[in-house]
Structures are given as structure tokens and as C-alpha cells.
């Protein structure tokens, strides 16, 4: 697929996709550094290219602000963890960078005229009539958002390049008439079921295998219980904590850093506000919008809650559930009229109606200003501790890396002489020597955890050789393999617990299937589903209407159960069907079939094309990742507490 796109790219006419409004959200946000420290300037590596922590922090803040707009006060640190926000932010940057690299490799370019059009599509950079705000104001808006003209315009060019590549994918995609009809049938076909679920553990007592059964199963399935290769490793460690304790950062150095990096501590003037938005439409003209907002203003001044009225009346779907809360924003983030009103008010003021233009439609706002943040530079006193910690962390990392490199150079031509000699060397050089228990390539290592670099180094070494320096949570290490335990057939005693678990699970499933099959027969002969469920101490549930590819009630996505339900007519009974927790018996209560008269092929074709485009884009990105080689840095992994499986970057 990748070669097809590259071969035919010259013939694709680039399609303009209006994403300027989204781009404004991505650019005009608060880019102050994340809390904490970092010791490596890069967050991810893409072959010979990299994504810096500065770029990552910007992407992280963008994502954080977008989710804050969506979830309002419900957005907190726990939700950010559930959403894996750091990974989301870094993955967005990686994908963009890969697509930009591919677009450039294909020879796609962005002309100055296209760049100008893109600039004029950003509302904050045009006046009410859609004209450019002028060079001086343009620079002021970018400066207020801590952006340079070159950096901003490079980002815009990259955005257009990515859209051109996406347009090429759209041109490649094809959907046949047969596929369109099949999807239409799947969308039109619907069913509903009543069902009850029985856990397999209901038969745990009867399913407990005897020693003879477990041993017999083991003999018949020995290959399933082979032990993989394991290794035992010794390693010398330069601890960054130990190195950090030896270092000192003077007050003069802190002050010098503060003065040399003054832009890092500049905070733009910001306002936090909420709004109620009313758009003009076929049912509401400008006068009606202003009249309603004036009535709402009177109710708020009389004591009603602004947020409650925003949830009821606002047309801003992105903020209404959060009571219209827009969060903090700086100058240039909103249209000029909105900005003038918000920044011209004091904390607690109610402003409006204010009129501006949002795309093709006029918009009317009632604005409540909650709080103001005055711009300016943070004082040295406010940031001195952070600077000191950052400098210490950076220097400790550099010094630890320097020491491990020197040690590696000394030991490069030497074989591992034994653990006693390694301990003596560690004592003489103020290092730490430690050894591991045997571990498999995919196993966590005691005291280290899941560390892809550590495991890869360990399983890529010959016994007695020293590895390249490896970054682990505690610092920098040199590894040597102490022992290789080759794959081998296991003895029953070593894996008896695992064997018993497998046999128990199979017997539970067999007993449950037999019991539910017998119950289904009695239901088909007159027993009610409610009585059958009661016999299993189960609860009858209603799925509600679902399509073949849709989740089924509280069971979620169950393809096998969907196929079984759609193979039956209303009133028929089906099952048992296995689920992750046991098995289900069900009866079909509703069944809708495809009606060719209502078939709209173009709508269905567009839906399929959108899905196919997404699949092709994902496939392209996966191929590019494999070609380029993408990985997260160890510093990023450790800063955000990621497991190696989460952080493989593939």
C-alpha cells in the first residue's frame, strides 16, 4: 500500500480540508513547562530525528486543555492517567512527524500562496471582515502566545503537508457496490434479546481436577508448558541519586540560568471566563439572540446560576456541559470582539451581549469573567528551587553518563572476571554491583521492573561480555550475563499449578455448557426464561436494540453472540454462547430486517470510505514506524511511570 501511494502521488490533486479552527486550539494555549524535572532533551526518537520534551510539553498542554473543555471540573489527575494523556500527546507528535517526513519524501510542498491562505483561515489573525490583521498585530498575537513567526508558519506548512498526504489516501481508497450494500444491510438489521449470564466458576467445585487428571493432561500437552530461555545477569550501576548528592549548584548559577533563559519564565496575561453562546440560525435572528441573552443576564443578576443556564441554553457543545467554562486563555486566542470584552472586564463581571463572527454565522455571547492572571516574568525567588533541581538533575545525568561511558571504555576489551572482582571494582569506583534472579525476555526483573532496554541487552549478550551502557530507573548500568538457562521441557511438579488451572477452566466450561444446553431444551418446551435464570441464581437482562457490529447491552462487543442472535427470528432461543466470564442463554425479543426501498447508497459509501481512509492512514503510520524506527526515550518512560509494554513506541 505504501508503494502504491508513493508511485501515484504526483497524480493526486490535494484537497483542502478546513481545520483552521482546530489548529487555533492547538496553537494558542498555555505552554508553560510541565512540573518535575527532565534530564534528556528528547522524549522520543524517530530514526535520526527526535521529538524534544519542549515539543512534547506543548502537545501535552494542548491535549490537557481540550479534555478540560470536554470534562470541565470532572477532569483531574486520575482521569488524565486513565486517558494515558502523556502517551496520547507524544503519539500525536510522532504521527504528525512521520506523515510530514513521508509527505516531503513524496515531493509534496506548500507554496507561499497556500501558506497565506492558511494564515487567513485562522480567525485570530483576521479582522471582522476577514482581512489580515497586519504584520505588527500578527507578531504581537504570536508573541503573546510565546510563538515566533518562523515557528508558527513552519507549523502551518506542516499542517497543510499532512492534509495533502491525507488527501492522497482519500484518492486511493475505493469501496465496491457490494461492500456498500453489505454495510447497509448490517446497519439496517437489528435485534434485541433477553438473556442471563452464568459464570463458569459456578461449577468450580465439580471442576477441580484430581492429580491424576492434571498429570494426564500434562503428558498430552507437554509442548504447551515448555520453559523459555532465562538468564541471570550481573550489572555495575552508576546511581544518578549518588552522583546528584555529590554535586552542588550555586546561587550565582541559578541566577545566571534565570537571566539567560528569561523567556522560559514569562507568563502572558490571561483571563478565565465562561460564556453562553447563541448562534443565529433559521429560527433565531440577531435581535432574538440579543433579547434572549439580555433576559438571561437579568436572571443571573437576580441570583440564578450562570453555569446552569449555560448548560440549558448555550449552543457551544464543547463547553455547555462544563457550564460554559472556557478555561484560561491569552490574547489572540479569541476573536477581537470577544477578547476586548473579556480582557476589559474585572474578575466577577458579567459582560454582554457581545457579537462576533464564527465562520459563516454571527454569534452572540454572554460572558462571565472569573479570574485574571496578570502577565509578566516570574521572580527569581519563585522559580529558584525549580531551576536548582533542574540543573542538578541535568548535571547528575550528564556526570553519570560520563562515568558509565568511561567505565565502558575501560572494560570494552575485558571479559567479566567474576562477581567477586565486580564487587571489588564497584567498591573502588563508588559504584553499585547487583545481580538478578533468572528471568525471561518478557519478564519483569526484580528491582528493575519491565525495562525493554535492559532485557534486550541481557538477551543480546554472550556470556562474559559487557553490554553497552543501559539506562534504568536508578541510573546507568553495564550488564554481563552470569548464566544462560536454555529452553527445556518442564517437569510436572514445576508447572502443576498452571496445568491445574488450565484443566479446571476446561472442565468448568464443559459443565456450564452442558447445564445451559439442557436448560435451553426445557425453555423451548415451555419453561420461561425467568424460571431458567432463577435455577442458576442469575438475573435476566434486556439488551436493547443493537446492530450486528454494535455492543450488546452490558455484555459489550460479543461478535459470536451477535451472529447467533441474527441467525434467529423473534421468539426463538439461542445459546449457550461463551463470554469472558462464563456463558449466556438468550431469547430474541425483536428482529428488524433490511428494506431495500430505504437504502441510501451514497451515505453508506461515504461512511465506508471514511473508515477505509482511517484504516489506510493507520497502516501507513505503522509501516512508517517500522521503516524509521520509533521509540520512547528511557527518560520519558521513567518520568511518566510507563511499563515497557506501553512504551515500546511501536
C-alpha positions in Angstrom: 0.0 0.0 0.0 2.8 2.4 0.9 4.5 1.8 -2.5 1.2 2.4 -4.3 0.7 5.7 -2.7 4.3 6.8 -3.4 4.1 5.7 -7.0 0.9 7.6 -7.8 1.3 10.6 -5.6 2.1 13.0 -8.5 -1.4 12.5 -9.9 -3.3 13.3 -6.8 -4.9 16.7 -6.6 -4.6 18.0 -3.0 -7.9 18.5 -1.3 -8.3 21.5 1.1 -9.7 20.4 4.5 -10.9 23.3 6.8 -9.1 22.5 10.0 -8.1 26.1 10.9 -10.4 26.3 13.8 -8.9 23.1 15.3 -5.4 24.4 14.6 -6.1 27.5 16.7 -6.9 25.4 19.7 -3.6 23.5 19.1 -1.5 26.7 18.9 -2.9 29.3 21.2 -2.6 27.6 24.5 -0.5 27.8 27.7 2.9 26.2 27.0 4.5 26.5 30.5 6.7 23.6 31.3 5.3 20.5 33.0 6.1 20.1 36.7 9.1 17.9 37.5 12.5 17.6 36.1 14.0 16.0 33.0 17.5 15.0 32.2 17.2 14.2 28.5 16.1 16.8 25.9 14.4 14.2 23.8 11.1 12.4 24.6 11.1 10.1 21.5 13.5 9.1 18.7 12.4 8.6 15.1 15.5 7.2 13.4 17.9 10.1 13.1 15.2 12.6 14.1 13.8 13.3 17.5 10.9 14.9 19.4 12.0 17.1 22.2 10.5 17.4 25.6 9.7 21.1 24.8 7.6 19.9 21.8 6.0 17.2 24.0 5.1 19.6 26.8 3.3 21.8 24.2 1.4 18.9 22.8 0.6 17.7 26.4 -0.9 21.1 27.3 -2.9 21.1 24.1 -4.4 17.7 24.9 -5.0 18.7 28.6 -6.8 21.9 27.6 -9.0 20.1 25.1 -10.0 17.4 27.7 -10.6 20.2 30.3 -13.0 21.8 27.9 -14.8 18.5 27.4 -15.0 17.3 31.0 -14.9 20.6 32.9 -14.5 20.1 36.7 -14.6 16.4 36.2 -11.2 16.5 34.6 -8.5 15.7 37.2 -5.2 13.8 37.5 -6.9 10.4 37.8 -8.8 10.9 34.6 -5.6 12.1 32.9 -4.0 8.8 34.0 -6.9 6.8 32.7 -6.7 8.6 29.3 -2.9 8.0 29.2 -2.6 11.7 28.4 1.3 11.7 28.1 1.2 8.9 25.7 -1.6 10.5 23.7 0.3 13.7 23.4 3.6 12.1 22.4 1.8 9.8 19.9 0.1 12.7 18.2 3.5 14.3 17.7 5.1 11.1 16.4 2.3 10.5 13.9 2.4 14.1 12.6 6.2 13.9 12.3 6.1 10.6 10.4 3.4 11.9 8.0 5.4 15.1 7.4 8.5 13.1 6.6 6.6 10.9 4.2 5.0 13.9 2.5 8.4 15.5 2.0 9.8 12.2 0.7 7.0 12.1 -1.8 7.9 15.6 -3.0 4.8 17.4 -1.7 5.3 21.1 -0.9 3.4 24.1 0.3 3.5 27.2 -1.7 3.7 30.7 -0.2 0.2 31.3 -1.6 -1.2 28.2 0.2 0.6 29.4 3.4 -1.1 32.8 3.1 -4.5 31.1 2.7 -3.9 29.0 5.8 -2.9 32.1 7.8 -6.1 33.9 6.7 -8.1 30.8 7.8 -7.1 31.4 11.4 -9.8 33.6 13.0 -7.4 35.2 15.5 -5.3 36.6 12.6 -8.2 38.3 10.7 -10.5 41.2 11.5 -14.3 41.0 11.4 -14.3 41.4 7.6 -11.8 38.5 7.1 -8.9 40.7 6.3 -5.4 40.1 7.6 -4.7 42.0 10.9 -1.4 43.4 9.7 2.2 42.4 10.3 2.6 44.3 13.6 -0.5 42.9 15.1 0.3 39.4 13.7 3.7 39.5 15.6 2.0 40.7 18.7 -0.5 37.9 18.7 2.2 35.3 18.2 4.4 36.9 20.8 1.6 36.9 23.4 1.3 33.2 22.9 5.1 32.6 23.1 5.4 31.8 19.4 7.8 33.1 16.8 6.7 33.9 13.2 9.0 31.3 11.7 7.9 28.6 14.2 4.2 29.3 13.7 4.5 29.4 9.9 6.5 26.2 9.9 3.7 24.5 11.9 1.2 25.8 9.4 3.2 24.4 6.5 3.4 21.1 8.2 -0.3 21.1 8.8 -1.0 21.6 5.2 1.5 18.9 4.2 -0.2 16.4 6.4 -3.6 17.3 4.9 -2.2 16.8 1.4 -1.0 13.4 2.3 -4.4 12.5 3.8 -6.0 13.7 0.6 -3.8 11.3 -1.3 -5.1 8.5 0.8 -8.6 9.6 0.1 -8.0 9.3 -3.6 -6.5 5.8 -3.3 -9.5 4.5 -1.2 -12.2 2.5 -3.1 -15.4 0.9 -1.9 -17.4 -1.5 -4.2 -21.1 -1.6 -4.6 -21.3 -5.0 -3.0 -19.5 -3.7 0.1 -21.9 -0.7 0.3 -24.9 -3.0 0.2 -23.4 -5.4 2.8 -22.8 -2.5 5.2 -26.3 -1.1 4.6 -27.8 -4.5 5.4 -25.7 -4.7 8.6 -26.8 -1.2 9.6 -30.4 -1.9 9.0 -30.5 -5.4 10.5 -31.3 -5.0 14.2 -32.2 -7.3 17.1 -32.9 -7.2 20.8 -32.5 -10.1 23.3 -33.4 -11.1 26.9 -30.6 -13.0 28.4 -28.9 -14.3 31.5 -25.2 -15.0 32.1 -23.8 -17.7 34.3 -20.2 -17.6 35.5 -18.1 -20.7 34.9 -17.0 -20.5 38.5 -20.4 -21.8 39.5 -19.0 -25.3 38.7 -15.6 -24.7 40.3 -16.1 -27.4 43.0 -17.1 -30.1 40.5 -14.4 -29.0 38.1 -11.4 -29.3 40.5 -9.1 -31.8 38.7 -7.5 -34.7 40.5 -3.7 -35.1 40.5 -4.2 -38.0 38.0 -6.3 -35.8 35.6 -3.8 -32.9 35.8 -0.8 -35.3 35.2 -2.5 -37.0 32.3 -3.3 -33.6 30.7 0.3 -32.5 31.2 1.6 -35.7 29.4 -0.7 -35.0 26.4 0.2 -31.3 26.2 3.9 -31.1 27.2 4.7 -28.6 24.5 2.3 -26.1 26.0 4.3 -26.0 29.2 7.9 -25.7 28.0 10.0 -23.2 30.0 11.6 -20.5 27.8 15.2 -19.4 27.9 16.0 -17.5 31.1 19.1 -15.5 32.0 20.8 -14.4 35.2 22.6 -11.1 34.9 25.1 -9.1 37.0 25.5 -5.3 36.5 27.5 -2.4 37.6 25.4 0.7 38.2 26.3 4.5 38.3 23.4 5.8 40.5 22.2 9.2 39.5 21.0 9.8 43.1 24.5 9.1 44.4 26.0 11.4 41.8 23.4 14.1 42.4 24.4 14.1 46.1 28.0 14.9 45.2 27.0 17.9 43.1 26.2 21.5 44.0 24.5 24.4 42.2 25.4 27.8 43.5 23.1 30.8 43.8 25.1 32.5 41.1 24.5 29.6 38.7 20.8 29.7 39.4 20.7 33.5 38.8 22.7 33.1 35.6 20.3 30.4 34.3 17.3 32.7 35.2 18.8 35.6 33.3 19.9 33.5 30.3 16.5 31.9 29.9 14.2 34.7 30.8 11.6 33.8 28.1 11.0 30.5 30.0 9.6 32.4 32.9 7.4 34.8 31.1 3.7 34.3 31.7 1.3 36.1 29.3 -1.7 37.9 30.6 -4.7 35.5 30.8 -8.3 35.5 31.7 -10.6 32.7 32.8 -14.1 33.1 31.6 -17.4 31.3 30.9 -19.8 32.1 28.1 -23.3 31.4 26.9 -23.2 31.2 23.1 -26.3 31.8 20.9 -25.8 31.3 17.1 -28.0 32.9 14.5 -29.9 30.4 12.5 -33.1 29.8 10.5 -35.1 30.1 13.7 -33.3 32.9 15.5 -32.1 36.2 14.2 -29.7 38.8 15.7 -32.5 40.6 17.6 -33.9 37.4 19.1 -30.4 36.3 20.2 -29.7 39.6 21.9 -33.1 39.6 23.5 -32.7 36.1 25.0 -29.2 36.9 26.3 -30.5 40.1 28.0 -33.2 38.1 29.7 -30.6 35.5 30.8 -28.4 38.3 32.1 -31.3 39.6 34.2 -31.9 36.2 35.7 -28.2 35.8 36.5 -28.0 39.3 38.1 -31.1 38.2 40.1 -29.2 35.3 41.5 -29.5 32.4 39.1 -26.5 30.2 38.4 -24.6 31.1 35.2 -23.3 27.6 34.7 -26.8 26.1 34.9 -28.2 28.5 32.3 -25.2 27.8 30.1 -26.0 24.1 30.2 -29.6 24.8 29.3 -29.2 27.5 26.6 -25.7 27.6 25.2 -25.0 26.4 21.6 -21.4 25.7 22.4 -21.4 21.9 22.5 -17.8 21.8 23.6 -18.3 23.8 26.8 -22.0 23.8 27.7 -21.8 20.6 29.9 -19.0 22.4 31.8 -21.2 25.4 32.4 -19.7 27.3 29.5 -16.2 27.4 31.1 -13.6 28.3 28.6 -10.6 27.9 31.0 -7.7 30.3 30.9 -6.8 32.0 27.5 -4.4 34.7 26.4 -4.7 37.5 23.9 -5.1 36.3 20.4 -6.9 33.1 21.3 -10.4 34.5 20.7 -11.9 36.9 18.1 -11.1 40.6 18.7 -14.6 41.5 19.9 -14.7 38.6 22.4 -11.1 39.3 23.6 -11.8 43.1 24.1 -14.9 42.3 26.2 -13.2 39.6 28.3 -9.9 41.5 28.9 -11.7 44.8 29.5 -13.7 43.3 32.4 -12.7 42.8 36.0 -13.0 39.5 37.9 -16.6 38.7 38.6 -18.0 41.0 35.9 -20.8 39.9 33.6 -20.4 41.2 30.1 -22.6 41.3 27.0 -24.3 40.5 24.8 -21.2 40.6 22.7 -21.4 39.9 19.0 -18.7 38.4 16.7 -18.4 36.1 13.7 -17.8 32.4 14.0 -17.3 31.1 10.5 -20.3 31.8 8.3 -22.6 32.6 11.2 -22.9 35.5 13.6 -22.6 34.6 17.2 -23.8 36.3 20.4 -22.2 35.8 23.8 -22.9 36.5 27.4 -19.5 36.4 29.2 -18.7 35.9 32.9 -15.1 36.7 33.9 -14.0 34.5 36.8 -10.3 35.4 37.3 -7.4 37.3 35.7 -3.7 36.4 35.6 -1.5 39.4 35.1 1.3 38.8 32.7 4.9 39.2 33.5 8.0 37.3 34.5 8.1 35.0 37.5 10.5 36.2 40.1 13.8 34.5 40.8 12.6 33.7 44.2 9.5 31.9 42.8 11.5 29.7 40.4 14.9 29.3 42.1 14.1 25.9 43.6 12.9 24.6 40.3 15.9 25.9 38.5 18.2 24.3 41.1 16.5 20.9 40.8 16.6 21.0 37.0 20.3 22.0 36.9 21.2 19.3 39.5 19.2 16.6 37.5 20.8 17.6 34.2 24.3 17.6 35.7 23.8 14.4 37.5 22.6 12.7 34.4 25.5 14.1 32.4 28.0 13.1 35.0 26.5 9.6 35.5 26.6 9.0 31.7 30.1 10.3 31.5 31.2 7.9 34.3 29.5 4.9 32.7 31.0 5.7 29.3 34.4 5.9 30.8 33.8 2.6 32.6 32.6 1.0 29.4 35.7 2.1 27.5 37.9 0.6 30.2 36.0 -2.7 30.2 35.3 -2.9 26.5 38.2 -5.3 25.8 37.9 -7.3 29.0 35.8 -10.3 29.9 33.7 -10.4 33.0 36.1 -11.7 35.6 33.6 -12.9 38.2 31.2 -11.4 40.8 33.9 -11.0 43.5 36.0 -8.9 41.1 32.9 -6.9 40.1 32.1 -6.1 43.7 35.7 -5.0 44.3 35.6 -2.7 41.3 32.3 -1.3 42.5 33.7 -0.5 45.9 36.8 1.1 44.4 34.8 3.3 42.0 31.9 4.2 44.2 29.6 2.1 42.0 26.8 -0.4 42.9 27.1 -4.1 41.9 24.0 -6.2 41.8 22.8 -9.5 40.2 19.3 -10.7 39.2 17.4 -13.9 39.6 16.9 -15.8 36.3 14.3 -14.0 34.1 12.7 -14.5 30.7 13.0 -11.9 27.9 9.4 -10.7 28.5 9.5 -11.0 32.3 9.8 -8.1 34.8 13.2 -8.1 36.5 13.2 -7.8 40.3 14.5 -4.4 41.4 14.3 -3.1 37.8 10.8 -3.8 36.6 9.9 -4.1 32.9 12.7 -2.4 31.1 12.9 -3.2 27.3 16.5 -1.9 27.0 17.7 -3.9 30.0 16.1 -7.2 28.7 17.2 -6.6 25.1 20.8 -6.0 26.3 20.7 -9.1 28.5 19.4 -11.4 25.8 21.7 -10.0 23.1 25.0 -10.6 25.1 27.4 -13.5 25.0 28.3 -14.9 28.4 31.2 -12.9 29.9 30.9 -9.9 27.7 29.9 -6.4 28.8 27.0 -4.6 27.3 26.7 -1.0 26.1 25.5 1.4 28.8 21.8 0.9 29.5 19.6 3.5 31.2 17.5 2.1 34.0 15.4 3.9 36.6 18.3 4.1 39.1 20.9 5.4 36.7 23.2 3.9 34.1 24.3 0.3 34.1 26.7 -2.1 32.4 25.4 -5.7 32.2 27.1 -9.1 31.9 25.4 -12.4 31.6 26.2 -14.7 34.5 24.2 -17.7 33.4 22.0 -18.8 30.5 19.3 -21.3 31.3 18.2 -22.7 27.9 14.6 -23.6 27.0 13.7 -27.0 28.2 10.8 -29.4 28.8 9.3 -28.8 32.2 8.7 -31.4 34.9 5.1 -31.7 36.1 5.9 -30.5 39.6 7.3 -27.3 38.2 4.1 -26.4 36.3 1.4 -28.3 38.2 -0.3 -25.1 39.3 -0.6 -23.9 35.7 -1.7 -27.3 34.5 -4.4 -27.5 37.1 -5.7 -24.0 36.2 -6.0 -25.0 32.5 -7.8 -28.3 33.3 -10.1 -26.6 35.8 -11.1 -23.9 33.2 -11.9 -26.5 30.6 -14.0 -28.6 32.9 -15.9 -25.6 34.2 -16.7 -24.6 30.6 -17.8 -28.1 29.7 -20.1 -28.4 32.8 -21.6 -25.0 32.2 -22.2 -25.7 28.5 -24.0 -28.9 29.3 -26.2 -27.4 32.0 -27.2 -24.4 29.8 -27.9 -26.7 26.8 -30.2 -28.8 28.9 -31.9 -25.6 30.2 -32.4 -24.3 26.6 -34.1 -27.5 25.7 -36.6 -27.1 28.6 -37.2 -23.4 27.6 -38.0 -24.5 24.1 -40.5 -26.9 25.6 -42.3 -24.3 27.7 -40.1 -23.3 30.6 -39.9 -19.5 30.9 -36.5 -17.7 30.6 -37.2 -16.2 34.0 -37.6 -19.6 35.7 -34.5 -20.9 33.9 -32.5 -17.9 35.1 -33.7 -18.4 38.7 -32.4 -22.0 38.6 -28.9 -20.6 38.0 -29.4 -17.8 40.5 -28.9 -15.4 37.5 -30.6 -12.2 36.6 -32.5 -11.6 33.4 -31.2 -8.6 31.4 -32.5 -6.7 28.4 -30.0 -5.8 25.7 -32.0 -3.1 24.0 -31.8 -2.8 20.2 -28.4 -3.5 18.6 -26.8 -4.0 15.2 -24.5 -6.8 14.1 -21.4 -4.8 14.8 -22.7 -3.0 17.9 -22.2 -3.8 21.6 -24.9 -5.9 23.3 -26.2 -4.3 26.5 -23.8 -4.6 29.4 -22.0 -7.5 27.7 -20.3 -5.1 25.3 -18.9 -6.3 21.9 -19.7 -10.0 21.5 -19.4 -11.0 17.8 -20.3 -14.7 18.4 -23.4 -13.8 20.3 -24.4 -11.2 17.7 -24.1 -13.8 14.9 -26.1 -16.3 16.9 -28.9 -13.7 17.6 -29.1 -12.5 14.0 -29.4 -16.1 12.8 -32.7 -16.4 14.7 -36.2 -14.9 14.5 -38.1 -13.1 17.2 -39.3 -15.6 19.9 -36.5 -18.1 19.3 -34.0 -19.2 21.9 -30.2 -19.4 21.5 -27.1 -20.3 23.3 -25.1 -21.2 25.3 -22.6 -18.7 23.9 -19.2 -18.3 25.7 -18.4 -15.0 27.3 -15.2 -13.9 29.1 -17.0 -14.7 32.4 -18.9 -17.8 31.6 -21.8 -18.3 29.1 -25.1 -16.8 28.0 -28.5 -18.2 27.3 -30.8 -15.8 25.4 -34.1 -15.4 23.5 -34.7 -12.9 20.7 -37.4 -10.4 21.5 -37.1 -8.1 18.5 -35.8 -8.5 14.9 -35.7 -6.0 12.1 -34.6 -6.8 8.5 -33.1 -4.8 5.7 -35.5 -2.9 3.5 -34.0 -2.1 0.0 -36.5 0.7 -0.5 -34.9 2.8 2.3 -31.4 2.1 1.1 -29.2 5.3 0.6 -26.1 4.0 -1.1 -24.1 7.3 -1.1 -24.4 7.9 2.7 -23.3 4.4 3.3 -20.5 4.7 0.8 -19.1 7.8 2.5 -19.2 6.1 5.9 -17.2 3.2 4.5 -14.8 5.5 2.7 -14.1 7.3 6.0 -13.4 4.0 7.7 -11.2 2.9 4.9 -9.3 6.2 4.9 -8.6 5.7 8.7 -7.5 2.1 8.2 -5.1 3.2 5.4 -3.8 6.0 7.5 -3.2 3.7 10.4 -1.5 1.1 8.1 0.7 3.8 6.6 1.7 5.1 10.0 2.6 1.5 11.1 4.8 1.0 8.0 6.5 4.3 8.5 7.2 3.4 12.2 8.8 0.2 11.1 10.8 1.9 8.4 12.0 4.8 10.5 12.3 3.1 13.9 10.4 4.8 16.7 11.0 4.5 20.4 10.4 6.5 23.5 13.4 7.6 25.5 14.1 6.0 28.8 13.8 9.4 30.5 10.2 9.8 29.1 9.3 6.2 30.2 10.6 6.8 33.8 9.2 10.3 34.1 5.7 9.0 33.4 5.9 5.6 35.1 5.2 3.7 31.9 5.5 0.0 31.7 7.8 -1.2 28.8 4.8 -2.7 27.0 3.2 0.7 27.0 6.3 2.5 26.0 7.7 0.4 23.1 6.6 3.1 20.7 5.5 0.7 18.0 
